Amino acid sequence: MAYSYCLNCVATESSKLKHVNSVLYRNKIMNSFEKMGKERKLLYGNLKNTHPRNLSVEVNATSRVSVEPDLKRFSRNTEVEKPEKASTYLFRTEIGGLVNVFVRKNNVNCVVRVEVSYLELPTGDDRLVLSWGTYRSDSSSFLPIDFETSAPVETPLNKNSFGRFVVEFEFEAKEIPCYLSFLLKSPAGNDSSGLDIRSHRKTNFCVPLGFSSGRPTPLGLSFSQDGSMNFSIFSRNAESVVLCLYYGTTADDPALELDLDPYVNRTGDVWHASFESSSNFVSYSYRMKETHSKGKKDEGASIVLDPYAKIVGKSTSSDHGTGPKYLGLISKEPGFDWSGDIRPNIPTEKLTVYRLNVKRFTEHKSSQLSLDIAGTFSGLAEKLEHFRDLGVNAVLLEPIFPFDETKGPYFPCHFFSPTSLYGPSGGAISAISTIKEMVKKLHASGIEVLLEVVFTHTAESGALQGIDDSSYYLKGVADLKARNALNCNYPIVQRLILDSLQEWVTEFHIDGFCFINASGLLRGSRGEYLFRPPLVEAIAFDPLLSNTKIIADCWDPNNNVPKDTRFPHWKRWAEINTKFCNDVRNFMRGEALLGSLATRLCGSGDIFSKGRGPAFSFNFITRNSGLPLVDLVSFSSDELASELSWNCGEEGPTNKTLILERRLKQIRNFLFVLYVSLGVPVLNMGDECGQSTGGSPACSDRKPLDWKLLKTSFSIQTTKFISFLSSLRRRRSDLLQNKHYLKEENIHWHGSDQSPPRWEDPTCKFLAMRLKVDGDEDEDSVGSQTTSGKGNLFIAFNAADLSESVILPPTTEGTAWHRLVDTALPFPGFFSTDGEPVPENEDGLLAYEMKSLSCTLFEARSK
């Protein structure tokens, strides 16, 4: 019984054995060398110019499919088809002898020639029959045991004068792509059963028609200059891999499935196939099949997204059980004009970072952006003026990879493309184009773009599951059972991560990466922590990443807590400094020793002193998890103990003036400490305008930024204060933006009366530090200015409930202390660019009354 089929057959139909009525086969006996040579020249004369990869494999005892080296003898012939359209496959049989299969394109049809040589038939009979059929999606269905529904076609081969058995077929274009699968039969007498001859692997011979075996590198979908495209995916443990092609992204079932042959379409642990064109196909995925009984299709096989797909479209398939959530699009990445783009390459110590969520940043209607760009990369690029107002020169974007929308952006499904959610109209290609436009626009304004990335775990489904779980994921680790933890230091996963980072640097011009849950990057295949994790080291020394910022953030999204880990750095890795956040919070609520605050102010030498410096410390008070700044001073219930917050005397919202003033001072204090400390300040989105979650620390309770809040009195004064602190850091970069730690002679610590601080006294809540400019070594000239015109700084912190009378160091003739900041004063006087001179008291001392819960900053200037 014969079956015909067409190209757009669905999966269930294409899995059956196909016998094509329209296949033409010719039995030709070549009686002379000249006649045979002429025909082979006409068909394959140009094969010696075929793609180099087709000539690189020699025949040996272990080869599965190989190019025949002798083809290099054939001469050129201008009458034949283009050489790249011809392929040759060489097999060994189980009883000796060779089987050559020549496949070439003849106009739109496919011509196949099978030659069997050096075959000694044990029966001594010169008859040989080709028993053949075709298949697409299920190789196990060819030559089934039960022949009632389908049977192979048997075609005799003719023996020529050189002892070769020859047969030729021609398949019409509508019958391909498919696989030709066959075995040889040697009839015994009149008994047609005879001897079945298979390959040396004791399997059927299998040859792709309408496509080629492809190449293993690069992984993913790639396009050649000749217009062909190559599919390649890693899987060591898959029993078989099916390439699924779709006419769109909305279909539940593929339009075409091709079961990749493990001998033709596999090199090592990489499966691959190549097409001259994709016809009308729009997207693709893979079906990874486990071991199953012969002749029975595995209906539970996983449909997976190509991990290396460069353009990813969200599938609208209604089959959420087995259907793909995302599909790779069969398209080249859209071109982009990067001419004129200059990376800012800002020294790390001079960074001022604003952390934001792309969608929530402009999603609110108060952003006054059109609906098509609100909450997108384009919308972010429209808010450059806000970044200028704050004085930031880098934005840190929360993860922008495609992610599990039920759990949030910290549970990614893919690593090589931006989520289409952040593109205009939700399009995948528009998302790629607009993020590039955004980066270029920010670069033109001197603003770097940093990405938060998650490589330690994935979403619970729709990510890498089903491809090769034993390679990609950690298994049997007690504390990671349900977290889909990636096996980061396994070679193939390490390569995936490095390739992803390089793609974002080269294709999207990203300036740096912040690695969320970075402690997970230190784990080995058994979950153990490695002393020298190869991935972390490889990132540190990767040449394409050499000019990017590399930051470790040990916050774990699974538990919403940071892990205290000594991170190996090779003098390259910076870190999000959780100790800074905790110590400053504790000091401002009166529960930390002076030494803890002093360490954070000076750049956290306890963490970064060995081979690094203060520029490796990314400091923050709040982040996108936990309480926002306004809630940090408004809520402190028992459930929030881990937040180290203080409600300033009353829980939640209040109308009491005293409480509100205290909260306002604390907010200013936090911002002040953040900006005068050595290291990189990281400001969190919404803190500048008092955005609240109502006391909830959950990431899911963060709301879109309400741009109307920026017009409130609180936001106006807070934004201006942040802008002032940013400009102060730039102006006094000699003391506040150091790459290296200050020398001991450049920093002095004081109590309120100029006596040494009471470091070990837990009741002492006051600390002052004097920062001296280089060249000012005269102890009696502590307030003098250098030839650069920049004077010393005196900074004091009072976390007590009582006022302190602070004695300032004396100054030399012609200079005086000018107060720049006092967080206890009302707006607008609590900060000043010009500064207010501090007058001497009657006894000749410079004394200043500091209110409770306040910070002050003085600068030595000319009178």
C-alpha positions, 0 to 999 in steps of 0.5 A, a space after each residue: 500500500 503506497 502513501 503520498 504526502 505534502 509539505 504541510 502535513 501535520 505531525 500525526 500524519 508525517 510520523 507514518 511511513 511514506 511511499 511516494 507515488 510520484 517518485 521516479 526511479 531509473 535502473 541503468 546499467 553502465 556498460 563502459 567506463 566512459 558512459 558511467 564517467 560522463 553521467 557522474 560528471 554531469 551529476 556530480 562533476 563540481 563536487 570537489 568545490 563543495 563546502 569544506 566541511 563535506 570534505 573533512 571527514 575520512 572513512 574509518 572504522 568508526 565513521 557513520 557518514 562520510 564524504 567520499 575522498 575520491 570525489 576530488 578526482 572529478 573534473 569541473 563541468 559547467 553544465 551541472 548544478 551549483 556544487 553546494 547543492 550536492 551531498 555524498 554519504 558513505 556507509 559500511 555494511 554489516 558484511 563488508 562493502 560500501 554504500 555510496 549515496 549521492 544526493 543533488 538538487 535538479 532544478 526543483 527536484 531531488 535526485 538520489 543515486 545509490 551505488 553499492 561496491 565491494 560487496 561479496 554476497 554470501 549466496 553468490 547471487 548477483 541480484 540485489 534489491 533496495 527495500 526502501 521508504 521515507 519518513 519525517 517525524 518518527 524513524 521508528 515507523 519505517 519497516 515496521 514488523 506489521 506490514 498490514 498498514 504499510 510496506 516498503 517498496 522493493 526496487 532491484 539494483 543493476 550491476 554494472 561492468 565494474 561490479 557496482 550495484 546502481 539505482 537512481 531515484 528522483 523525488 519531486 519538490 513536494 515530497 521533500 524534505 524527508 529521509 530516505 531509509 533503506 536496507 539491502 536484500 539479497 534474494 536466495 534463489 526464488 525465495 524473496 525473503 533472502 538475506 537482509 543487509 544493513 549498516 555496520 551498526 545493524 540499522 537501516 541506511 538513512 539519508 536526508 533529502 531536501 536538506 543536509 546533515 548540517 554542521 555542529 557549530 555554531 549552536 542555535 540557528 545560523 545563516 550562511 552567505 549562500 542563504 542556507 541555514 543551520 540548526 544545531 542543539 546540544 543534547 547528550 542524553 536524548 534518544 532522538 531529536 525532532 526538529 519542529 517547524 511552524 508556519 506561525 507562532 500560534 499553531 498547537 502542532 508543527 507543520 513539519 517534523 524531522 526526526 534527526 538521524 543520530 548518525 547523519 545529523 549528530 556530531 558528538 553530543 550536538 544534533 544538527 541539520 541544514 536547509 537551503 531555505 525555510 520555505 514558508 516556515 516562521 518559527 521552530 522548536 525541538 521535540 526531545 524524545 526519550 527511549 521508547 518501544 520500537 514502532 511507538 511514538 513517545 507522545 510525552 516527548 518534550 517540546 523545547 525552545 532552542 537555548 541559542 535562539 536569537 529571536 524568541 516569540 511567545 507561543 499562543 498555543 493552548 496546550 499548556 501541558 506539552 506545548 511550547 511557551 516560546 518558539 525560536 523565530 526563523 529570521 536573522 537578527 534585524 540590522 542596526 546602525 551602530 555608527 556614532 555609538 560611543 561606549 561611555 566607558 566610565 571608570 567604576 569609581 565614578 559611577 552613580 547607578 539607578 536601578 529600575 524595572 523597564 516595565 514599571 518605570 514608564 507603565 503608569 499613565 502618569 508617564 504621559 507616554 503613548 500606549 505603544 511605548 509605555 512600559 517598553 525600552 522606548 519608553 525608558 529612553 524618553 525619560 533621559 531628563 529624569 536621569 539628568 535631574 538625579 545626576 546618574 550616569 548608569 542604569 541597572 535594569 532588572 532582568 530583561 530575558 524572557 521569563 516566567 510571568 507568574 513568578 517574575 523576571 528573576 526566573 528566566 526561560 531564555 538567555 539570548 534575547 530581550 523579552 518581547 513584553 518590553 517591545 512596542 506592541 509586544 513584538 520580538 523583533 521590535 524589542 530587539 530593535 528598540 533596546 538597541 535604540 535605547 542603548 545608543 540613546 543613553 550612550 549618547 547622553 553619557 549613561 551606561 546600561 547595566 543588566 541584572 542577569 540570572 544564570 543560576 536557575 530558570 523558570 520551573 518549565 518552558 526553559 531548558 527542561 527536557 533538553 538534557 536535564 542531567 547536564 543542565 540542572 543540578 540534581 540530588 542537592 538537598 537545598 535545591 530540589 525544587 529550584 531548577 538550579 542550573 549546573 553552572 560550572 558544567 562545561 556546556 552550561 558554562 559555554 552557554 552563559 559565556 556565549 550569552 554574555 558575549 552576545 549582549 556585549 557585541 550585539 546589544 553594546 551592554 556595558 556590564 552585568 550584575 549576576 543575581 544569586 551569584 553564590 550559586 555560580 560557585 557550586 559544582 555538579 554535586 552542589 558543593 562550593 568550589 574554591 576556584 569555580 571555572 565559570 567565575 574565573 572564565 568570566 573574569 578573564 574573557 577578552 570580550 568582557 574585559 571592558 565591562 562591569 562585572 558585579 556579583 549580587 548574592 541575593 537569592 530570589 528563591 528566598 528573597 535573602 542575600 547570602 553571605 559569601 566570600 566571592 572569588 574575584 581575580 581582582 575583576 569582580 565587584 559586589 553588591 555590598 549587603 553589609 553596607 546596607 545592613 550596617 547603615 540601617 542599624 546605625 541609623 536606628 541606633 543599633 550598631 557600633 561606630 566601627 561598623 559605620 566607619 568601615 562602610 564609609 571608607 569603602 568596606 576594606 574588610 571585603 575589598 582590601 585584598 587586591 581590589 578597592 572601594 570602587 568594587 563596592 556597589 552600595 545600596 540602602 534599598 533594592 527592588 526586594 524588601 522595603 522601599 525607602 519611605 517604608 523603611 522609616 515607616 514600618 517595623 513590625 515583628 514580621 519585618 525584623 529582617 528588614 532592620 527598619 524603624 518606624 520612627 515612633 508609629 507604625 504606618 501612615 501618620 499625620 503627626 508632625 513630629 513623626 513625619 519630620 523624623 522620617 524625613 530626616 532619616 530618609 535624608 540621612 540614608 541618602 547622605 550616607 549612601 553618597 558620601 561613602 566610598 564606593 558606587 551608590 545605587 539608587 532604587 527606582 521610586 525612592 526619589 519620590 516616596 513610592 510605597 508598597 504599604 509595608 510589604 517587602 515582596 517584589 510582587 507588591 512593587 507598583 509602577 512608578 507614579 510620575 505625578 509623585 515627582 511633583 510633590 513637595 517631598 519628591 522635589 526636595 528629595 530629587 534636588 538633594 540627590 542631584 546635589 549629592 551627585 554633583 558633590 561626588 563629582 566635584 570632590 572626586 578626589 575624596 569621594 570617588 577614589 579607586 584606591 583606599 584613602 591613606 591613613 594620613 588623609 582620614 581622621 576620626 573624631 568624637 563630638 569634642 575632637 577626642 578619639 571616638 568611643 569605638 567599643 561603646 555601644 551607647 555612643 551614637 556619634 561619629 565624625 570624620 575629617 577627610 584631608 586632601 593630598 598635600 595638606 600634611 600640616 596638622 595645624 592647617 587642617 582646614 586649608 585649601 590646596 593649590 587645586 582649590 579643594 579644601 578638606 571635608 568634615 562629616 558628622 553623624 548623630 544617631 542619638 535622640 539628643 543633640 550634640 555640640 560638635 567642635 570643628 577643627 580650627 582652620 588657617 588664616 584665610 579659610 573657614 568651614 562652610 556648612 553644605 549639608 545639615 539634614 535636620 534643617 528644613 527645605 531648602 536650607 538643609 543643603 547648599 552648593 555655596 555653603 553657609 559659613 560657620 562662625 567662631 564662638 566667643 571662646 574662639 572655638 568652631 562649635 556647631 549644634 547638631 540635632 538628633 538623628 541628623 548628618 552634617 557636612 562641612 567644607 574648608 573654603 576661602 573666606 
